[in-house]
């Protein structure tokens, strides 16, 4: 702990810096008007999605991409936000002041920021939020590492937050600073451990551009423009998310003009949509997060915990055929590991090719034979079979499962497909209630994400596999200790080699490009080939009054 004299001196220094910031910073409304430019205001957009199950909008409990997408519109930015160049910039606060060689950080909140119910954002909300995040490991193992470095949180006044670290850091962690801020006056009504039940009956409140208009939500989520948004009212009056049971039903809804924007997966679908709706605009976009598609194995399962069986499963699956059938040509790349082929420290490992003969040989060496002549392998009276969970209604998932089942049946492995909602799939992954599951994992080749997905300390959190490897743990931990990232190349390459050899999951493909089809009156979605902008930036050139 800091001595009282030291604390008082730094407290005075912090206030001096805060005064300077207050005098010279431009009002946020001026910045917003300058950057946004003229746009039509009014109307609504209907975004179509494949049904995902019961949705939750809370930063601690979002597990699906669509939940995070909607929650971002409700809760808005954090203390800082990441600009288009990837650099941190002002959010709810100005860029922080660094004191004590990176142990002491001071954030000055912007004036006039209000929650959607009219309550002002204060330093107490920030401290409440960070205290709750720190106490909850369920959020994310990476954030847990950062939060454990926080020694003290304090409010210097209602607009100023002081964060003291246990050990110095050169820059404040971007991911930590961009976390949404929660309303203390709403969330602090009961034990935080009961937040799951609390959420079911409480309308989410944030500082974002849109607020929830109807509550609770079912197959439609309606968001209404937040008139109090500190960046100036969003252009569209409403953003509506509508859910359909299958990809085919979603595409039909777009053709019938029930929805204004959908995501499209296949070449054939793109052509069909253009033929059926000639005015539709098709645009390539970069996914918001890099990710890989994989078959996740539960390493608590007595069969799938064996690396020889996992290698046989990869040899027995035509992953190139899956890539070709699931994605638009050129929109993705085959995955041999979680390391994307374009990564600067990519190794030379190529992984396992499709070889049913090699798969059979591996299994035979492990004692698996077809003793009863039913076409499937068994050993000591046990059949080589497993259940495979996949998201119901998603065309790409259904095609992937068909190829997997066909390929693995041919080498004597019985695959039992089990369709579930996206929400149930993620929940069962989280508690280990599955044998295998088709899953898309957000992943950047960083020490943080490697720790979250593959390190044994993250089991039950980001490590949904239950995977353990001392060598993998050692290499990931070594990455955190490297002062110079240029020395990280050999470590990444060794990690990749270990993961290829061990096959903790069956790596299928990376999605590099996605496509959206949208109504031509929608504007300002972003440039082709870039990430899709937030709906808060969109507007329409024509709309029904």
C-alpha positions as CSV (number, residue, x, y, z in Angstrom):
1,X,0.0,0.0,0.0
2,X,1.1,3.6,-0.6
3,X,2.1,5.7,2.3
4,X,-0.3,8.5,3.2
5,X,2.1,11.3,2.3
6,X,2.9,9.8,-1.0
7,X,-0.8,9.4,-1.7
8,X,-1.6,13.0,-0.9
9,X,1.2,14.3,-3.1
10,X,0.0,12.3,-6.1
11,X,-3.6,13.1,-5.4
12,X,-2.7,16.8,-5.8
13,X,-0.7,16.2,-8.9
14,X,-3.6,14.2,-10.4
15,X,-6.0,17.1,-9.8
16,X,-3.6,19.6,-11.4
17,X,-3.6,17.4,-14.6
18,X,-7.4,17.0,-14.4
19,X,-7.9,20.7,-14.3
20,X,-5.7,21.1,-17.4
21,X,-7.7,18.5,-19.2
22,X,-11.0,20.1,-18.3
23,X,-9.9,23.5,-19.6
24,X,-8.6,22.4,-23.0
25,X,-10.7,19.4,-24.0
26,X,-13.3,19.9,-26.7
27,X,-16.9,19.0,-25.8
28,X,-17.7,15.6,-27.1
29,X,-20.8,16.8,-29.0
30,X,-18.6,19.1,-31.1
31,X,-16.3,16.2,-32.0
32,X,-19.2,14.0,-32.9
33,X,-20.7,16.6,-35.3
34,X,-17.4,17.2,-36.9
35,X,-16.7,13.5,-37.5
36,X,-20.1,12.3,-38.5
37,X,-21.0,14.8,-41.1
38,X,-24.5,15.4,-42.5
39,X,-26.9,12.4,-42.6
40,X,-30.6,11.7,-43.0
41,X,-32.3,11.1,-39.6
42,X,-35.3,8.9,-39.1
43,X,-36.6,5.5,-40.1
44,X,-35.6,2.1,-38.9
45,X,-33.5,-1.0,-40.0
46,X,-34.5,-4.6,-39.5
47,X,-31.5,-7.0,-39.2
48,X,-32.2,-10.6,-39.8
49,X,-30.5,-13.4,-37.8
50,X,-30.8,-17.2,-37.5
51,X,-32.4,-18.0,-34.1
52,X,-29.9,-18.2,-31.3
53,X,-32.0,-19.1,-28.2
54,X,-32.7,-17.0,-25.1
55,X,-30.6,-13.9,-25.3
56,X,-28.8,-12.1,-22.5
57,X,-27.6,-8.5,-22.7
58,X,-25.0,-7.9,-20.0
59,X,-21.2,-7.6,-20.4
60,X,-20.5,-10.3,-17.9
61,X,-22.9,-12.9,-19.4
62,X,-22.8,-12.4,-23.2
63,X,-21.7,-15.6,-24.8
64,X,-22.9,-15.1,-28.4
65,X,-21.8,-12.8,-31.1
66,X,-25.3,-11.4,-31.6
67,X,-25.6,-10.7,-27.8
68,X,-22.3,-8.8,-27.9
69,X,-23.5,-6.9,-31.0
70,X,-26.8,-5.8,-29.4
71,X,-25.2,-5.1,-26.0
72,X,-22.7,-2.8,-27.6
73,X,-25.6,-0.7,-28.9
74,X,-27.1,-0.6,-25.4
75,X,-24.1,-0.2,-23.1
76,X,-21.9,1.7,-25.5
77,X,-18.1,2.3,-25.1
78,X,-15.9,2.0,-22.1
79,X,-13.5,4.5,-20.6
80,X,-11.7,4.3,-23.9
81,X,-12.5,3.1,-27.3
82,X,-10.4,1.7,-30.2
83,X,-10.4,3.8,-33.3
84,X,-10.2,2.6,-36.9
85,X,-6.4,2.4,-36.8
86,X,-6.5,0.2,-33.7
87,X,-5.2,2.8,-31.3
88,X,-7.0,3.8,-28.1
89,X,-8.9,7.0,-28.1
90,X,-11.2,9.0,-25.9
91,X,-14.4,7.1,-24.8
92,X,-16.4,7.9,-21.7
93,X,-13.1,9.3,-20.4
94,X,-10.1,11.1,-21.8
95,X,-6.9,9.2,-22.4
96,X,-5.4,8.4,-19.0
97,X,-2.6,10.2,-17.2
98,X,0.3,7.8,-16.2
99,X,2.0,8.4,-12.9
100,X,4.6,6.4,-10.9
101,X,6.2,4.8,-13.9
102,X,2.9,3.0,-14.8
103,X,1.7,2.0,-11.4
104,X,-0.7,4.9,-11.0
105,X,-3.3,5.8,-13.7
106,X,-5.9,8.6,-13.6
107,X,-9.0,8.8,-15.8
108,X,-11.1,11.9,-16.2
109,X,-14.7,11.3,-17.1
110,X,-16.4,13.5,-19.7
111,X,-19.1,15.9,-18.5
112,X,-22.7,15.3,-19.4
113,X,-22.7,11.6,-20.0
114,X,-26.0,10.1,-18.9
115,X,-27.5,6.6,-18.6
116,X,-30.6,5.9,-20.6
117,X,-32.8,6.5,-17.6
118,X,-31.4,10.0,-17.0
119,X,-28.9,9.2,-14.2
120,X,-25.5,10.8,-14.7
121,X,-22.4,8.7,-15.2
122,X,-20.0,9.1,-12.2
123,X,-16.7,7.7,-10.9
124,X,-18.8,5.6,-8.5
125,X,-20.2,3.7,-11.5
126,X,-16.7,3.0,-12.8
127,X,-15.5,1.7,-9.5
128,X,-18.6,-0.4,-9.1
129,X,-18.1,-1.9,-12.5
130,X,-14.4,-2.7,-12.2
131,X,-14.9,-4.1,-8.7
132,X,-17.6,-6.5,-10.0
133,X,-15.6,-7.4,-13.1
134,X,-12.6,-8.2,-10.9
135,X,-14.6,-10.4,-8.6
136,X,-16.1,-12.4,-11.4
137,X,-13.7,-14.8,-13.2
138,X,-16.6,-16.0,-15.4
139,X,-16.1,-13.0,-17.6
140,X,-12.9,-13.9,-19.3
141,X,-9.6,-15.5,-18.1
142,X,-7.6,-12.8,-19.9
143,X,-9.3,-10.0,-18.1
144,X,-8.9,-11.9,-14.9
145,X,-5.1,-11.7,-15.4
146,X,-5.3,-8.0,-15.9
147,X,-7.7,-7.4,-13.0
148,X,-5.4,-9.3,-10.6
149,X,-2.8,-6.5,-11.2
150,X,-5.2,-3.9,-9.9
151,X,-4.3,-3.0,-6.3
152,X,-6.7,-0.1,-5.6
153,X,-9.6,1.7,-7.2
154,X,-10.5,5.2,-5.9
155,X,-12.7,8.2,-6.8
156,X,-10.8,11.4,-6.6
157,X,-14.1,13.2,-7.2
158,X,-17.3,12.4,-9.1
159,X,-15.5,12.8,-12.5
160,X,-12.1,11.3,-11.7
161,X,-11.0,7.7,-11.2
162,X,-7.7,6.5,-10.0
163,X,-6.4,3.0,-10.6
164,X,-3.3,1.8,-8.9
165,X,-1.5,-1.3,-10.2
166,X,0.5,-3.9,-8.2
167,X,3.2,-3.8,-10.9
168,X,4.0,-1.1,-13.4
169,X,2.7,-1.3,-17.0
170,X,3.9,0.8,-19.9
171,X,0.4,1.4,-21.4
172,X,-3.0,0.9,-19.8
173,X,-4.5,-2.4,-21.3
174,X,-6.8,-1.5,-24.2
175,X,-9.1,-4.5,-23.5
176,X,-9.5,-3.5,-19.9
177,X,-10.2,0.1,-20.6
178,X,-12.8,-0.6,-23.3
179,X,-15.1,-2.7,-21.0
180,X,-18.6,-1.2,-20.8
181,X,-19.6,0.7,-17.6
182,X,-22.6,-0.6,-15.6
183,X,-25.2,1.6,-13.8
184,X,-24.6,1.2,-10.1
185,X,-28.0,2.5,-9.3
186,X,-29.6,-0.4,-11.2
187,X,-27.1,-3.3,-10.6
188,X,-26.3,-2.7,-6.9
189,X,-29.7,-3.8,-5.7
190,X,-28.8,-7.4,-4.7
191,X,-26.0,-9.9,-4.5
192,X,-24.0,-9.9,-7.7
193,X,-23.9,-13.6,-7.7
194,X,-27.6,-13.6,-8.4
195,X,-27.2,-11.4,-11.5
196,X,-28.4,-14.1,-13.8
197,X,-31.8,-14.2,-12.2
198,X,-31.8,-10.4,-11.9
199,X,-31.2,-9.9,-15.6
200,X,-34.4,-11.8,-16.5
201,X,-36.7,-9.2,-15.0
202,X,-34.6,-6.0,-15.4
203,X,-34.4,-4.0,-18.6
204,X,-30.8,-3.3,-19.5
205,X,-29.6,0.3,-19.0
206,X,-26.4,1.7,-20.5
207,X,-24.9,4.8,-22.1
208,X,-25.0,3.5,-25.7
209,X,-26.8,4.9,-28.8
210,X,-29.9,2.7,-28.4
211,X,-32.1,1.6,-25.5
212,X,-34.3,-1.5,-25.3
213,X,-37.8,-0.5,-26.2
214,X,-39.6,-3.9,-25.6
215,X,-38.9,-6.1,-22.6
216,X,-38.6,-9.0,-22.1
217,X,-37.5,-10.0,-25.6
218,X,-38.4,-13.2,-27.6
219,X,-38.0,-13.6,-31.3
220,X,-37.6,-9.8,-31.9
221,X,-35.4,-7.3,-30.2
222,X,-36.4,-3.7,-30.7
223,X,-34.0,-0.9,-29.9
224,X,-35.0,2.8,-29.9
225,X,-32.6,5.7,-30.4
226,X,-31.3,7.1,-27.1
227,X,-32.0,10.8,-27.1
228,X,-29.4,11.2,-24.3
229,X,-26.5,9.6,-26.2
230,X,-23.4,11.7,-25.4
231,X,-22.2,11.5,-29.0
232,X,-25.4,13.0,-30.4
233,X,-28.6,11.1,-31.4
234,X,-28.1,8.2,-33.8
235,X,-29.5,8.6,-37.3
236,X,-32.0,5.7,-37.3
237,X,-35.0,5.8,-34.9
238,X,-35.0,2.1,-34.4
239,X,-32.7,-0.9,-34.9
240,X,-34.7,-4.1,-34.9
241,X,-33.2,-7.6,-34.7
242,X,-35.6,-10.4,-36.0
243,X,-34.8,-14.1,-35.7
244,X,-35.7,-16.9,-38.1
245,X,-35.4,-20.7,-37.5
246,X,-33.1,-21.5,-40.5
247,X,-30.8,-19.9,-43.0
248,X,-33.3,-20.6,-45.7
249,X,-36.1,-18.9,-43.8
250,X,-33.8,-15.9,-43.2
251,X,-33.0,-15.6,-46.9
252,X,-36.7,-15.8,-47.8
253,X,-37.4,-13.0,-45.4
254,X,-34.9,-10.8,-47.1
255,X,-36.4,-11.6,-50.5
256,X,-39.9,-10.8,-49.2
257,X,-38.5,-7.5,-47.7
258,X,-39.3,-8.4,-44.2
259,X,-35.7,-7.6,-43.2
260,X,-33.2,-5.1,-44.6
261,X,-29.9,-6.8,-44.0
262,X,-28.6,-10.4,-43.6
263,X,-25.3,-12.2,-43.7
264,X,-24.8,-14.6,-46.7
265,X,-22.6,-17.6,-46.7
266,X,-22.3,-19.3,-50.2
267,X,-21.6,-18.3,-53.8
268,X,-24.8,-20.0,-54.9
269,X,-26.8,-18.1,-52.3
270,X,-25.4,-14.8,-53.4
271,X,-26.4,-15.4,-57.0
272,X,-29.9,-16.7,-55.9
273,X,-30.5,-13.6,-53.8
274,X,-29.5,-11.2,-56.7
275,X,-31.8,-13.1,-59.1
276,X,-34.7,-13.0,-56.6
277,X,-34.2,-9.4,-55.5
278,X,-32.4,-7.5,-58.2
279,X,-32.1,-4.3,-56.1
280,X,-30.2,-6.0,-53.3
281,X,-26.7,-4.8,-52.6
282,X,-24.0,-7.4,-51.8
283,X,-20.9,-6.3,-49.9
284,X,-17.8,-8.1,-48.7
285,X,-16.8,-7.3,-45.1
286,X,-14.0,-8.1,-42.8
287,X,-15.3,-10.0,-39.7
288,X,-15.2,-7.9,-36.5
289,X,-13.1,-10.6,-34.8
290,X,-10.7,-13.1,-36.4
291,X,-11.9,-16.6,-35.7
292,X,-11.4,-20.3,-36.5
293,X,-14.1,-22.9,-37.0
294,X,-13.3,-26.2,-35.3
295,X,-14.7,-29.4,-33.8
296,X,-14.2,-29.0,-30.0
297,X,-13.5,-32.2,-28.1
298,X,-14.3,-32.6,-24.4
299,X,-11.0,-33.8,-23.0
300,X,-12.8,-35.3,-20.0
301,X,-14.3,-37.9,-22.4
302,X,-12.4,-41.2,-22.1
303,X,-12.0,-41.6,-25.9
304,X,-11.6,-38.0,-27.1
305,X,-9.0,-37.3,-24.4
306,X,-6.6,-39.6,-26.4
307,X,-4.4,-37.8,-28.9
308,X,-4.2,-40.8,-31.2
309,X,-7.9,-40.8,-31.7
310,X,-8.0,-37.0,-32.2
311,X,-5.3,-37.3,-34.9
312,X,-7.3,-40.2,-36.6
313,X,-10.4,-38.0,-36.6
314,X,-8.5,-35.2,-38.4
315,X,-7.0,-37.7,-41.0
316,X,-10.5,-39.1,-41.6
317,X,-12.1,-35.7,-42.3
318,X,-12.0,-34.0,-45.7
319,X,-11.6,-30.5,-44.3
320,X,-10.8,-29.0,-47.7
321,X,-14.2,-30.2,-48.9
322,X,-15.9,-28.6,-45.9
323,X,-14.1,-25.3,-46.6
324,X,-15.2,-25.4,-50.3
325,X,-18.9,-26.3,-49.4
326,X,-19.3,-23.9,-46.5
327,X,-17.7,-20.6,-47.6
328,X,-17.7,-18.4,-50.6
329,X,-14.7,-19.2,-52.8
330,X,-11.6,-17.3,-51.5
331,X,-13.4,-16.1,-48.3
332,X,-11.5,-18.4,-45.9
333,X,-8.4,-20.5,-45.4
334,X,-7.9,-24.1,-44.3
335,X,-6.8,-24.2,-40.6
336,X,-4.1,-26.6,-39.4
337,X,-3.8,-24.8,-36.1
338,X,-5.2,-21.7,-34.4
339,X,-2.4,-19.7,-36.1
340,X,-3.6,-18.0,-39.3
341,X,-1.4,-18.5,-42.4
342,X,-0.8,-14.7,-42.6
343,X,0.5,-14.4,-39.1
344,X,4.1,-12.9,-39.1
345,X,5.4,-15.7,-36.9
346,X,3.7,-18.5,-38.7
347,X,5.7,-21.8,-38.7
348,X,6.2,-24.3,-41.5
349,X,3.9,-27.0,-40.0
350,X,1.2,-28.1,-42.4
351,X,-0.9,-30.3,-40.2
352,X,-2.6,-33.6,-41.2
353,X,-3.9,-34.2,-44.7
354,X,-7.1,-36.0,-45.5
355,X,-6.1,-39.7,-45.4
356,X,-8.8,-42.3,-44.5
357,X,-6.1,-45.0,-44.7
358,X,-3.9,-43.3,-42.2
359,X,-6.9,-42.8,-39.9
360,X,-7.7,-46.5,-40.0
361,X,-4.1,-47.5,-39.4
362,X,-3.9,-45.2,-36.4
363,X,-7.0,-46.7,-34.9
364,X,-5.9,-50.2,-35.7
365,X,-2.6,-49.7,-33.8
366,X,-4.7,-48.5,-30.8
367,X,-6.7,-51.8,-30.9
368,X,-9.8,-50.7,-32.6
369,X,-11.4,-53.3,-34.9
370,X,-14.9,-54.1,-36.3
371,X,-15.4,-57.3,-34.2
372,X,-19.1,-57.6,-34.9
373,X,-19.1,-56.7,-38.6
374,X,-21.5,-53.7,-38.2
375,X,-19.2,-51.3,-40.0
376,X,-18.1,-49.5,-36.9
377,X,-15.0,-49.9,-34.8
378,X,-15.1,-51.2,-31.2
379,X,-12.6,-52.2,-28.5
380,X,-13.3,-54.3,-25.4
381,X,-17.0,-54.1,-26.0
382,X,-17.1,-50.3,-26.4
383,X,-18.1,-48.7,-29.7
384,X,-16.1,-45.8,-31.1
385,X,-18.8,-43.2,-31.2
386,X,-19.5,-39.7,-30.0
387,X,-22.3,-37.1,-30.1
388,X,-21.6,-33.9,-32.1
389,X,-23.5,-30.8,-31.1
390,X,-24.1,-28.2,-33.8
391,X,-26.1,-25.0,-34.0
392,X,-29.6,-25.7,-35.3
393,X,-30.8,-23.9,-38.5
394,X,-27.4,-22.7,-39.7
395,X,-26.8,-23.9,-43.2
396,X,-23.0,-23.9,-42.9
397,X,-23.1,-25.9,-39.7
398,X,-25.5,-28.5,-41.3
399,X,-23.2,-28.9,-44.3
400,X,-20.2,-29.3,-42.1
401,X,-21.8,-32.0,-40.0
402,X,-23.0,-33.9,-43.1
403,X,-19.4,-34.1,-44.4
404,X,-18.0,-35.0,-41.0
405,X,-20.6,-37.8,-40.5
406,X,-20.1,-39.2,-43.9
407,X,-16.2,-39.2,-43.8
408,X,-15.9,-40.6,-40.3
409,X,-18.5,-43.3,-40.8
410,X,-16.4,-44.5,-43.7
411,X,-13.4,-45.1,-41.4
412,X,-15.6,-46.8,-38.8
413,X,-16.4,-44.0,-36.4
414,X,-20.1,-43.4,-35.5
415,X,-21.0,-39.7,-35.3
416,X,-24.3,-38.8,-33.7
417,X,-25.3,-35.3,-34.7
418,X,-27.3,-33.3,-32.1
419,X,-28.8,-30.0,-33.2
420,X,-29.2,-27.4,-30.4
421,X,-29.7,-23.6,-30.3
422,X,-26.5,-21.5,-30.3
423,X,-27.2,-20.5,-26.7
424,X,-27.5,-24.1,-25.5
425,X,-24.4,-25.1,-27.4
426,X,-22.3,-22.3,-25.7
427,X,-23.8,-23.1,-22.3
428,X,-23.0,-26.8,-22.6
429,X,-19.5,-26.0,-23.7
430,X,-19.1,-23.8,-20.7
431,X,-20.1,-26.5,-18.2
432,X,-18.4,-29.4,-20.0
433,X,-21.8,-31.0,-20.8
434,X,-20.8,-32.3,-24.3
435,X,-18.7,-34.9,-26.1
436,X,-17.9,-32.9,-29.3
437,X,-19.2,-29.6,-30.6
438,X,-19.0,-27.6,-33.8
439,X,-17.9,-24.2,-32.7
440,X,-16.5,-20.9,-34.0
441,X,-13.8,-19.6,-31.6
442,X,-12.8,-15.9,-31.7
443,X,-9.1,-15.9,-31.7
444,X,-6.1,-13.6,-32.4
445,X,-2.6,-15.2,-32.2
446,X,-1.6,-13.3,-29.1
447,X,-0.4,-14.5,-25.7
448,X,-3.7,-13.4,-24.2
449,X,-5.9,-15.5,-26.5
450,X,-3.6,-18.5,-26.4
451,X,-3.8,-18.3,-22.6
452,X,-7.6,-18.0,-22.7
453,X,-8.2,-20.9,-25.1
454,X,-5.4,-23.5,-24.5
455,X,-3.8,-22.8,-21.1
456,X,-4.8,-25.2,-18.3
457,X,-5.4,-22.3,-15.9
458,X,-8.3,-21.3,-18.1
459,X,-10.1,-24.6,-17.9
460,X,-13.8,-23.9,-17.2
461,X,-13.4,-20.4,-18.5
462,X,-12.0,-19.7,-22.0
463,X,-10.5,-23.2,-22.2
464,X,-13.8,-24.9,-23.0
465,X,-11.9,-28.1,-24.1
466,X,-10.6,-29.0,-20.7
467,X,-7.2,-29.3,-22.4
468,X,-4.0,-29.7,-20.5
469,X,-0.4,-29.7,-21.8
470,X,2.6,-28.8,-19.7
471,X,4.6,-27.9,-22.8
472,X,1.8,-25.7,-24.2
473,X,1.4,-24.0,-20.8
474,X,5.1,-23.4,-20.5
475,X,5.4,-21.8,-23.9
476,X,2.3,-19.5,-23.4
477,X,3.7,-18.4,-20.0
478,X,7.0,-17.7,-21.6
479,X,5.3,-15.3,-24.2
480,X,4.1,-13.1,-21.4
481,X,7.6,-12.6,-20.1
482,X,9.2,-11.6,-23.3
483,X,10.1,-7.9,-23.3
484,X,10.8,-7.9,-27.1
485,X,8.1,-9.4,-29.3
486,X,10.6,-9.9,-32.1
487,X,12.0,-12.7,-30.0
488,X,8.6,-14.4,-29.8
489,X,8.8,-16.0,-33.3
490,X,10.4,-19.3,-32.2
491,X,8.0,-19.6,-29.3
492,X,4.9,-19.2,-31.5
493,X,6.3,-21.7,-33.9
494,X,6.9,-24.3,-31.2
495,X,3.5,-23.7,-29.8
496,X,2.0,-24.2,-33.3
497,X,3.9,-27.4,-33.7
498,X,2.7,-28.7,-30.4
499,X,-0.9,-27.9,-31.1
500,X,-0.8,-29.5,-34.6
501,X,0.7,-32.7,-33.1
502,X,-1.8,-32.8,-30.2
503,X,-4.9,-31.8,-32.1
504,X,-6.8,-30.5,-29.0
505,X,-9.6,-29.8,-31.4
506,X,-10.1,-30.5,-35.1
507,X,-9.1,-27.2,-36.8
508,X,-11.3,-26.7,-39.8
509,X,-11.0,-23.2,-41.4
510,X,-10.6,-19.5,-40.9
511,X,-13.2,-17.0,-42.0
512,X,-11.4,-14.1,-43.6
513,X,-14.3,-12.4,-45.5
514,X,-18.0,-12.4,-44.9
515,X,-20.8,-11.0,-47.1
516,X,-23.9,-9.1,-46.3
517,X,-27.0,-8.5,-48.5
518,X,-28.8,-5.3,-47.7
519,X,-31.5,-2.9,-48.9
520,X,-30.1,-0.2,-51.2
521,X,-31.6,2.7,-49.2
522,X,-29.2,1.8,-46.3
523,X,-26.1,4.0,-46.3
524,X,-22.9,4.5,-44.4
525,X,-22.3,0.7,-43.7
526,X,-18.6,1.1,-44.4
527,X,-16.4,0.6,-47.4
528,X,-16.3,-2.8,-49.1
529,X,-13.6,-5.0,-47.7
530,X,-13.7,-3.2,-44.3
531,X,-15.4,-4.1,-41.1
532,X,-19.2,-3.3,-41.0
533,X,-19.8,-0.1,-39.1
534,X,-22.1,0.0,-36.1
535,X,-25.8,0.5,-36.9
536,X,-25.5,3.7,-34.9
537,X,-23.7,5.2,-37.9
538,X,-26.2,4.0,-40.6
539,X,-28.9,6.1,-42.2
540,X,-31.5,5.6,-44.9
541,X,-32.1,7.7,-48.0
542,X,-35.8,6.8,-48.0
543,X,-38.0,5.3,-45.4
544,X,-41.7,4.9,-44.6
545,X,-42.9,7.8,-42.2
